[in-house]
Amino acid sequence: MIIRFKFIEKIPPVLRNKYVLTIIIFLIWLLLLDSNNLISRYKEIRNLRKLRSEREYYMKRIEEDKRKLHELKTDNRNLEKFAREQYQMKKPDEDLYIIITPSEDREITRDKF
């Protein structure tokens, strides 16, 4: 007395093969259920791209700051210019007027944050 299920007969014979079924289950496990699944891999790759672009940005900033530091250490005129521009320092007998254009205002607020 053998009970046959009709829905099993509707499945193609290739998919009823135990090896093919095992491979399909294994692929589903790898793609969706594993800790290194496809979705998390995509998120990690996207995060890696973002970090690499940030790294490139900061490397450029470091090079620019090194260049500025070298200029400040080598020339006293550059040091005085830097102090006057960045810290609004002045000589005792001078008056200081700061004029900020709208484009400079955006740069200043962007640098603060």
PECORRA-V899296 format. One record per helix or strand. SS is the DSSP state (H for helix, E for strand). FROM is the first residue (numbers start at 1). LEN is the number of residues. Records with the same first field share a line. If there is no record, write none. Layout:
BEGIN
SS = FROM-LEN ; FROM-LEN
END
This chain:
BEGIN
H = 6-5 ; 13-4 ; 18-16 ; 38-37 ; 76-12 ; 102-11
END
